[in-house]
Amino acid sequence: MSLYEVQKFLYQFNTDAALRAAFSADPEQVLADRMLTEVERSALRQRDFRALYAMGIHGLLLTPLANYSGVPIPKYLEAIRSGSEETSHDEGAHHG
């Protein structure tokens, strides 16, 4: 597991509008050159907040991903607290 690489990606996602747009358009391409495991790539692509949180990713790094993915904060919090992996996001939504 490359916790540092996941956190690095999320930090960049949170601070770089061009990266957010590219990830929204083609997450596979954006993640392809990153030093991530397939499990990490899958969790990021699927916005699997529970899995990412369980990996050790801090909630403050995950919140903007939820926000930009159109996941309401209560649903995001439920996902990381209860273990629910169903976060039903609208990939085209951009909030914030």
The first five atom37 places (N, CA, C, CB, O) and aatype in JSON, in Angstrom:
{
  "aatype": [12, 15, 10, 18, 6, 19, 5, 11, 13, 10, 18, 5, 13, 2, 16, 3, 0, 0, 10, 1, 0, 0, 13, 15, 0, 3, 14, 6, 5, 19, 10, 0, 3, 1, 12, 10, 16, 6, 19, 6, 1, 15, 0, 10, 1, 5, 1, 3, 13, 1, 0, 10, 18, 0, 12, 7, 9, 8, 7, 10, 10, 10, 16, 14, 10, 0, 2, 18, 15, 7, 19, 14, 9, 14, 11, 18, 10, 6, 0, 9, 1, 15, 7, 15, 6, 6, 16, 15, 8, 3, 6, 7, 0, 8, 8, 7],
  "atom_mask": [
    [1, 1, 1, 1, 1],
    [1, 1, 1, 1, 1],
    [1, 1, 1, 1, 1],
    [1, 1, 1, 1, 1],
    [1, 1, 1, 1, 1],
    [1, 1, 1, 1, 1],
    [1, 1, 1, 1, 1],
    [1, 1, 1, 1, 1],
    [1, 1, 1, 1, 1],
    [1, 1, 1, 1, 1],
    [1, 1, 1, 1, 1],
    [1, 1, 1, 1, 1],
    [1, 1, 1, 1, 1],
    [1, 1, 1, 1, 1],
    [1, 1, 1, 1, 1],
    [1, 1, 1, 1, 1],
    [1, 1, 1, 1, 1],
    [1, 1, 1, 1, 1],
    [1, 1, 1, 1, 1],
    [1, 1, 1, 1, 1],
    [1, 1, 1, 1, 1],
    [1, 1, 1, 1, 1],
    [1, 1, 1, 1, 1],
    [1, 1, 1, 1, 1],
    [1, 1, 1, 1, 1],
    [1, 1, 1, 1, 1],
    [1, 1, 1, 1, 1],
    [1, 1, 1, 1, 1],
    [1, 1, 1, 1, 1],
    [1, 1, 1, 1, 1],
    [1, 1, 1, 1, 1],
    [1, 1, 1, 1, 1],
    [1, 1, 1, 1, 1],
    [1, 1, 1, 1, 1],
    [1, 1, 1, 1, 1],
    [1, 1, 1, 1, 1],
    [1, 1, 1, 1, 1],
    [1, 1, 1, 1, 1],
    [1, 1, 1, 1, 1],
    [1, 1, 1, 1, 1],
    [1, 1, 1, 1, 1],
    [1, 1, 1, 1, 1],
    [1, 1, 1, 1, 1],
    [1, 1, 1, 1, 1],
    [1, 1, 1, 1, 1],
    [1, 1, 1, 1, 1],
    [1, 1, 1, 1, 1],
    [1, 1, 1, 1, 1],
    [1, 1, 1, 1, 1],
    [1, 1, 1, 1, 1],
    [1, 1, 1, 1, 1],
    [1, 1, 1, 1, 1],
    [1, 1, 1, 1, 1],
    [1, 1, 1, 1, 1],
    [1, 1, 1, 1, 1],
    [1, 1, 1, 0, 1],
    [1, 1, 1, 1, 1],
    [1, 1, 1, 1, 1],
    [1, 1, 1, 0, 1],
    [1, 1, 1, 1, 1],
    [1, 1, 1, 1, 1],
    [1, 1, 1, 1, 1],
    [1, 1, 1, 1, 1],
    [1, 1, 1, 1, 1],
    [1, 1, 1, 1, 1],
    [1, 1, 1, 1, 1],
    [1, 1, 1, 1, 1],
    [1, 1, 1, 1, 1],
    [1, 1, 1, 1, 1],
    [1, 1, 1, 0, 1],
    [1, 1, 1, 1, 1],
    [1, 1, 1, 1, 1],
    [1, 1, 1, 1, 1],
    [1, 1, 1, 1, 1],
    [1, 1, 1, 1, 1],
    [1, 1, 1, 1, 1],
    [1, 1, 1, 1, 1],
    [1, 1, 1, 1, 1],
    [1, 1, 1, 1, 1],
    [1, 1, 1, 1, 1],
    [1, 1, 1, 1, 1],
    [1, 1, 1, 1, 1],
    [1, 1, 1, 0, 1],
    [1, 1, 1, 1, 1],
    [1, 1, 1, 1, 1],
    [1, 1, 1, 1, 1],
    [1, 1, 1, 1, 1],
    [1, 1, 1, 1, 1],
    [1, 1, 1, 1, 1],
    [1, 1, 1, 1, 1],
    [1, 1, 1, 1, 1],
    [1, 1, 1, 0, 1],
    [1, 1, 1, 1, 1],
    [1, 1, 1, 1, 1],
    [1, 1, 1, 1, 1],
    [1, 1, 1, 0, 1]
  ],
  "atom_positions": [
    [[0.84, -1.18, 0.0], [0.0, 0.0, 0.0], [0.88, 1.24, 0.0], [-0.95, 0.0, 1.21], [1.92, 1.28, 0.67]],
    [[0.47, 2.23, -0.75], [1.24, 3.47, -0.86], [0.42, 4.64, -0.31], [1.65, 3.73, -2.33], [-0.01, 5.52, -1.05]],
    [[0.21, 4.62, 0.99], [-0.6, 5.64, 1.66], [-0.14, 7.05, 1.28], [-0.53, 5.46, 3.18], [-0.96, 7.93, 1.01]],
    [[1.16, 7.25, 1.26], [1.69, 8.56, 0.9], [1.22, 8.99, -0.49], [3.23, 8.55, 0.96], [0.83, 10.14, -0.69]],
    [[1.26, 8.07, -1.45], [0.88, 8.4, -2.83], [-0.6, 8.74, -2.93], [1.22, 7.25, -3.77], [-0.98, 9.63, -3.69]],
    [[-1.45, 8.03, -2.19], [-2.88, 8.33, -2.2], [-3.1, 9.72, -1.6], [-3.69, 7.26, -1.4], [-3.84, 10.53, -2.16]],
    [[-2.46, 9.99, -0.47], [-2.6, 11.3, 0.17], [-2.06, 12.41, -0.72], [-1.89, 11.31, 1.53], [-2.63, 13.5, -0.79]],
    [[-0.96, 12.15, -1.39], [-0.37, 13.13, -2.3], [-1.35, 13.44, -3.44], [0.98, 12.61, -2.88], [-1.56, 14.6, -3.78]],
    [[-1.95, 12.39, -4.02], [-2.93, 12.6, -5.07], [-4.1, 13.44, -4.56], [-3.44, 11.25, -5.62], [-4.51, 14.4, -5.21]],
    [[-4.63, 13.09, -3.39], [-5.77, 13.82, -2.85], [-5.42, 15.27, -2.55], [-6.28, 13.13, -1.58], [-6.24, 16.16, -2.79]],
    [[-4.24, 15.53, -2.03], [-3.81, 16.91, -1.8], [-3.79, 17.68, -3.13], [-2.41, 16.95, -1.12], [-4.28, 18.8, -3.21]],
    [[-3.21, 17.07, -4.15], [-3.16, 17.71, -5.47], [-4.57, 17.92, -6.03], [-2.31, 16.88, -6.44], [-4.87, 18.97, -6.59]],
    [[-5.42, 16.91, -5.88], [-6.81, 17.01, -6.32], [-7.49, 18.2, -5.64], [-7.58, 15.7, -6.03], [-8.23, 18.96, -6.27]],
    [[-7.24, 18.34, -4.35], [-7.9, 19.38, -3.56], [-7.42, 20.78, -3.91], [-7.68, 19.12, -2.1], [-8.13, 21.75, -3.65]],
    [[-6.24, 20.9, -4.49], [-5.66, 22.22, -4.74], [-5.49, 22.57, -6.22], [-4.33, 22.31, -4.07], [-5.06, 23.68, -6.54]],
    [[-5.83, 21.66, -7.11], [-5.56, 21.86, -8.53], [-6.83, 21.64, -9.36], [-4.43, 20.91, -9.01], [-7.24, 20.5, -9.58]],
    [[-7.43, 22.73, -9.81], [-8.68, 22.65, -10.57], [-8.51, 21.86, -11.87], [-9.19, 24.05, -10.89], [-9.42, 21.13, -12.27]],
    [[-7.36, 21.98, -12.52], [-7.13, 21.24, -13.76], [-7.08, 19.73, -13.5], [-5.81, 21.7, -14.43], [-7.59, 18.95, -14.3]],
    [[-6.48, 19.34, -12.4], [-6.44, 17.92, -12.04], [-7.85, 17.41, -11.74], [-5.52, 17.68, -10.83], [-8.21, 16.3, -12.15]],
    [[-8.65, 18.21, -11.04], [-10.04, 17.8, -10.75], [-10.81, 17.6, -12.05], [-10.75, 18.85, -9.88], [-11.54, 16.62, -12.19]],
    [[-10.65, 18.51, -12.99], [-11.35, 18.39, -14.27], [-10.89, 17.15, -15.03], [-11.13, 19.65, -15.13], [-11.71, 16.42, -15.59]],
    [[-9.6, 16.92, -15.05], [-9.06, 15.74, -15.75], [-9.55, 14.45, -15.09], [-7.52, 15.77, -15.76], [-9.91, 13.5, -15.78]],
    [[-9.56, 14.42, -13.76], [-10.01, 13.23, -13.04], [-11.49, 12.98, -13.28], [-9.75, 13.38, -11.53], [-11.92, 11.83, -13.42]],
    [[-12.28, 14.04, -13.34], [-13.7, 13.9, -13.62], [-13.93, 13.34, -15.03], [-14.41, 15.26, -13.47], [-14.81, 12.51, -15.23]],
    [[-13.12, 13.79, -15.98], [-13.27, 13.35, -17.37], [-12.73, 11.94, -17.6], [-12.55, 14.32, -18.29], [-13.35, 11.17, -18.33]],
    [[-11.59, 11.6, -16.98], [-10.96, 10.3, -17.24], [-10.1, 9.88, -16.05], [-10.1, 10.36, -18.52], [-8.88, 10.0, -16.08]],
    [[-10.76, 9.37, -14.99], [-9.99, 8.99, -13.8], [-8.93, 7.93, -14.09], [-10.93, 8.48, -12.73], [-7.86, 7.94, -13.48]],
    [[-9.22, 7.03, -14.99], [-8.27, 5.96, -15.32], [-6.96, 6.54, -15.83], [-8.87, 5.0, -16.36], [-5.88, 6.13, -15.41]],
    [[-7.06, 7.5, -16.73], [-5.88, 8.13, -17.31], [-5.1, 8.9, -16.25], [-6.28, 9.07, -18.45], [-3.87, 8.82, -16.2]],
    [[-5.8, 9.64, -15.42], [-5.14, 10.45, -14.38], [-4.39, 9.56, -13.4], [-6.17, 11.3, -13.63], [-3.29, 9.91, -12.97]],
    [[-4.97, 8.42, -13.05], [-4.36, 7.54, -12.05], [-3.31, 6.59, -12.63], [-5.42, 6.74, -11.36], [-2.55, 5.99, -11.89]],
    [[-3.28, 6.45, -13.95], [-2.43, 5.45, -14.6], [-0.95, 5.58, -14.26], [-2.59, 5.54, -16.09], [-0.28, 4.57, -14.02]],
    [[-0.43, 6.78, -14.22], [1.0, 6.98, -14.0], [1.39, 7.18, -12.54], [1.46, 8.17, -14.79], [2.55, 7.43, -12.22]],
    [[0.42, 7.07, -11.68], [0.69, 7.25, -10.24], [1.15, 5.93, -9.64], [-0.57, 7.78, -9.5], [0.75, 4.86, -10.09]],
    [[1.97, 6.03, -8.63], [2.49, 4.83, -7.96], [1.48, 4.35, -6.93], [3.87, 5.13, -7.27], [1.67, 4.48, -5.72]],
    [[0.38, 3.78, -7.44], [-0.72, 3.3, -6.61], [-0.97, 1.83, -6.9], [-2.0, 4.12, -6.85], [-0.68, 1.35, -7.99]],
    [[-1.49, 1.13, -5.91], [-1.91, -0.25, -6.15], [-3.24, -0.23, -6.88], [-2.01, -1.05, -4.8], [-3.91, 0.8, -6.93]],
    [[-3.63, -1.35, -7.45], [-4.92, -1.42, -8.12], [-6.05, -1.2, -7.13], [-5.08, -2.78, -8.82], [-7.07, -0.61, -7.48]],
    [[-5.9, -1.67, -5.9], [-6.92, -1.46, -4.87], [-7.1, 0.04, -4.61], [-6.53, -2.19, -3.55], [-8.22, 0.52, -4.48]],
    [[-6.0, 0.77, -4.53], [-6.06, 2.21, -4.3], [-6.68, 2.93, -5.49], [-4.66, 2.77, -4.02], [-7.51, 3.82, -5.32]],
    [[-6.28, 2.55, -6.7], [-6.87, 3.16, -7.9], [-8.37, 2.92, -7.94], [-6.21, 2.59, -9.18], [-9.15, 3.84, -8.22]],
    [[-8.76, 1.7, -7.66], [-10.18, 1.35, -7.68], [-10.96, 2.16, -6.65], [-10.36, -0.15, -7.42], [-12.04, 2.67, -6.95]],
    [[-10.42, 2.28, -5.45], [-11.1, 3.04, -4.4], [-11.26, 4.51, -4.8], [-10.33, 2.94, -3.06], [-12.3, 5.11, -4.56]],
    [[-10.24, 5.08, -5.42], [-10.33, 6.46, -5.88], [-11.32, 6.6, -7.03], [-8.95, 6.97, -6.31], [-12.15, 7.5, -7.02]],
    [[-11.24, 5.71, -8.02], [-12.16, 5.76, -9.16], [-13.61, 5.65, -8.7], [-11.85, 4.65, -10.15], [-14.47, 6.39, -9.18]],
    [[-13.87, 4.74, -7.77], [-15.23, 4.47, -7.32], [-15.68, 5.4, -6.2], [-15.34, 3.05, -6.85], [-16.81, 5.32, -5.73]],
    [[-14.78, 6.29, -5.79], [-15.08, 7.18, -4.65], [-15.53, 6.34, -3.46], [-16.16, 8.23, -5.03], [-16.53, 6.65, -2.81]],
    [[-14.78, 5.28, -3.19], [-15.07, 4.37, -2.08], [-14.45, 4.97, -0.81], [-14.51, 2.92, -2.36], [-13.36, 4.6, -0.38]],
    [[-15.19, 5.9, -0.23], [-14.68, 6.65, 0.91], [-14.38, 5.76, 2.11], [-15.68, 7.72, 1.31], [-13.42, 5.99, 2.84]],
    [[-15.2, 4.75, 2.31], [-14.97, 3.83, 3.43], [-13.63, 3.13, 3.27], [-16.11, 2.79, 3.54], [-12.85, 3.06, 4.22]],
    [[-13.36, 2.61, 2.08], [-12.1, 1.91, 1.84], [-10.91, 2.86, 1.99], [-12.09, 1.28, 0.43], [-9.9, 2.5, 2.6]],
    [[-11.03, 4.05, 1.45], [-9.94, 5.03, 1.55], [-9.7, 5.41, 3.01], [-10.27, 6.29, 0.72], [-8.55, 5.51, 3.45]],
    [[-10.78, 5.63, 3.75], [-10.65, 5.97, 5.17], [-10.03, 4.81, 5.94], [-12.04, 6.32, 5.77], [-9.19, 5.02, 6.81]],
    [[-10.44, 3.59, 5.61], [-9.88, 2.4, 6.27], [-8.39, 2.23, 5.96], [-10.65, 1.14, 5.85], [-7.65, 1.65, 6.75]],
    [[-7.95, 2.73, 4.8], [-6.53, 2.67, 4.44], [-5.69, 3.63, 5.29], [-6.34, 3.0, 2.96], [-4.47, 3.51, 5.36]],
    [[-6.37, 4.57, 5.94], [-5.66, 5.54, 6.76], [-5.68, 6.95, 6.22], [0.0, 0.0, 0.0], [-5.0, 7.83, 6.75]],
    [[-6.45, 7.18, 5.16], [-6.54, 8.52, 4.59], [-7.36, 9.39, 5.54], [-7.17, 8.49, 3.17], [-8.45, 9.01, 5.95]],
    [[-6.85, 10.55, 5.86], [-7.53, 11.46, 6.78], [-8.81, 12.0, 6.13], [-6.6, 12.63, 7.18], [-8.83, 12.3, 4.94]],
    [[-9.86, 12.1, 6.92], [-11.14, 12.58, 6.44], [-11.1, 13.96, 5.8], [0.0, 0.0, 0.0], [-11.87, 14.24, 4.88]],
    [[-10.2, 14.82, 6.28], [-10.11, 16.16, 5.69], [-9.55, 16.13, 4.27], [-9.25, 17.05, 6.55], [-9.82, 17.03, 3.48]],
    [[-8.78, 15.12, 3.93], [-8.31, 14.97, 2.55], [-9.41, 14.37, 1.67], [-7.06, 14.08, 2.5], [-9.44, 14.62, 0.46]],
    [[-10.31, 13.59, 2.27], [-11.37, 12.94, 1.5], [-12.58, 13.84, 1.26], [-11.82, 11.69, 2.22], [-13.27, 13.69, 0.25]],
    [[-12.83, 14.78, 2.15], [-14.03, 15.61, 2.05], [-14.14, 16.35, 0.72], [-14.05, 16.61, 3.18], [-15.22, 16.33, 0.12]],
    [[-13.09, 16.99, 0.21], [-13.22, 17.65, -1.09], [-13.54, 16.67, -2.23], [-11.95, 18.41, -1.42], [-14.27, 17.03, -3.15]],
    [[-13.0, 15.46, -2.18], [-13.33, 14.47, -3.21], [-14.82, 14.18, -3.18], [-12.51, 13.16, -3.01], [-15.46, 14.08, -4.23]],
    [[-15.38, 14.04, -2.0], [-16.83, 13.83, -1.87], [-17.58, 15.04, -2.41], [-17.22, 13.57, -0.4], [-18.54, 14.9, -3.17]],
    [[-17.14, 16.21, -2.02], [-17.79, 17.45, -2.45], [-17.79, 17.59, -3.97], [-17.1, 18.65, -1.81], [-18.84, 17.83, -4.57]],
    [[-16.64, 17.45, -4.59], [-16.54, 17.6, -6.04], [-17.19, 16.45, -6.8], [-15.1, 17.7, -6.45], [-17.47, 16.58, -7.99]],
    [[-17.44, 15.34, -6.12], [-18.11, 14.2, -6.74], [-19.62, 14.27, -6.58], [-17.59, 12.9, -6.16], [-20.34, 13.4, -7.08]],
    [[-20.1, 15.29, -5.88], [-21.54, 15.46, -5.71], [-22.13, 14.64, -4.58], [0.0, 0.0, 0.0], [-23.35, 14.48, -4.51]],
    [[-21.29, 14.11, -3.7], [-21.77, 13.33, -2.58], [-22.07, 14.28, -1.43], [-20.73, 12.23, -2.15], [-21.18, 15.0, -0.97]],
    [[-23.32, 14.3, -0.96], [-23.64, 15.17, 0.17], [-22.81, 14.79, 1.4], [-25.15, 15.09, 0.5], [-22.55, 13.61, 1.64]],
    [[-22.41, 15.78, 2.16], [-21.57, 15.54, 3.34], [-22.19, 14.52, 4.29], [-21.32, 16.85, 4.08], [-21.47, 13.65, 4.79]],
    [[-23.5, 14.58, 4.58], [-24.05, 13.55, 5.48], [-23.87, 12.13, 4.93], [-25.54, 13.81, 5.71], [-23.61, 11.2, 5.69]],
    [[-24.02, 11.97, 3.63], [-23.84, 10.64, 3.03], [-22.37, 10.21, 3.09], [-24.34, 10.63, 1.56], [-22.06, 9.05, 3.34]],
    [[-21.47, 11.16, 2.86], [-20.03, 10.88, 2.98], [-19.69, 10.45, 4.4], [-19.21, 12.13, 2.58], [-18.99, 9.46, 4.6]],
    [[-20.18, 11.2, 5.38], [-19.9, 10.86, 6.78], [-20.47, 9.5, 7.15], [-20.47, 11.93, 7.71], [-19.84, 8.73, 7.87]],
    [[-21.66, 9.21, 6.64], [-22.26, 7.89, 6.88], [-21.37, 6.79, 6.3], [-23.67, 7.82, 6.27], [-21.19, 5.74, 6.92]],
    [[-20.84, 7.04, 5.12], [-19.99, 6.03, 4.47], [-18.74, 5.74, 5.29], [-19.59, 6.5, 3.07], [-18.37, 4.57, 5.45]],
    [[-18.09, 6.77, 5.81], [-16.86, 6.5, 6.55], [-17.13, 6.0, 7.97], [-16.01, 7.76, 6.61], [-16.29, 5.33, 8.55]],
    [[-18.29, 6.33, 8.51], [-18.61, 5.89, 9.88], [-19.21, 4.5, 9.92], [-19.57, 6.86, 10.52], [-18.9, 3.72, 10.82]],
    [[-20.06, 4.18, 8.95], [-20.82, 2.93, 9.03], [-20.22, 1.8, 8.21], [-22.21, 3.16, 8.58], [-20.59, 0.64, 8.38]],
    [[-19.31, 2.13, 7.33], [-18.75, 1.1, 6.47], [-19.51, 0.95, 5.18], [0.0, 0.0, 0.0], [-19.18, 0.08, 4.37]],
    [[-20.54, 1.77, 4.95], [-21.29, 1.71, 3.71], [-20.4, 2.17, 2.57], [-22.57, 2.59, 3.79], [-19.76, 3.22, 2.65]],
    [[-20.35, 1.38, 1.52], [-19.54, 1.76, 0.36], [-20.39, 2.38, -0.73], [-18.81, 0.54, -0.19], [-19.86, 2.81, -1.76]],
    [[-21.7, 2.45, -0.54], [-22.56, 3.03, -1.55], [-22.66, 4.52, -1.3], [-23.96, 2.38, -1.54], [-23.3, 4.96, -0.34]],
    [[-22.04, 5.3, -2.15], [-22.0, 6.74, -1.95], [-22.73, 7.49, -3.05], [-20.58, 7.21, -1.88], [-22.86, 8.71, -2.98]],
    [[-23.21, 6.8, -4.06], [-24.01, 7.37, -5.13], [-23.63, 8.81, -5.46], [-25.45, 7.31, -4.76], [-24.23, 9.75, -4.94]],
    [[-22.66, 8.97, -6.32], [-22.21, 10.31, -6.66], [-22.57, 10.65, -8.1], [-20.72, 10.43, -6.46], [-22.79, 9.78, -8.94]],
    [[-22.63, 11.93, -8.35], [-22.83, 12.46, -9.68], [-21.48, 13.02, -10.11], [-23.97, 13.56, -9.73], [-21.09, 14.1, -9.67]],
    [[-20.77, 12.29, -10.98], [-19.41, 12.68, -11.34], [-19.35, 14.03, -12.03], [-18.8, 11.63, -12.23], [-18.29, 14.66, -12.05]],
    [[-20.45, 14.48, -12.59], [-20.43, 15.76, -13.27], [-20.63, 16.94, -12.35], [0.0, 0.0, 0.0], [-20.43, 18.09, -12.75]],
    [[-21.02, 16.69, -11.12], [-21.3, 17.78, -10.18], [-20.0, 18.34, -9.62], [-22.2, 17.3, -9.04], [-19.09, 17.61, -9.26]],
    [[-19.95, 19.64, -9.55], [-18.8, 20.31, -8.93], [-19.34, 21.33, -7.96], [-17.86, 20.99, -10.01], [-20.06, 22.25, -8.34]],
    [[-19.0, 21.16, -6.71], [-19.47, 22.04, -5.66], [-18.28, 22.7, -5.02], [-20.32, 21.28, -4.61], [-17.15, 22.23, -5.16]],
    [[-18.53, 23.76, -4.32], [-17.45, 24.29, -3.52], [-17.11, 25.67, -3.88], [0.0, 0.0, 0.0], [-16.21, 26.25, -3.27]]
  ]
}
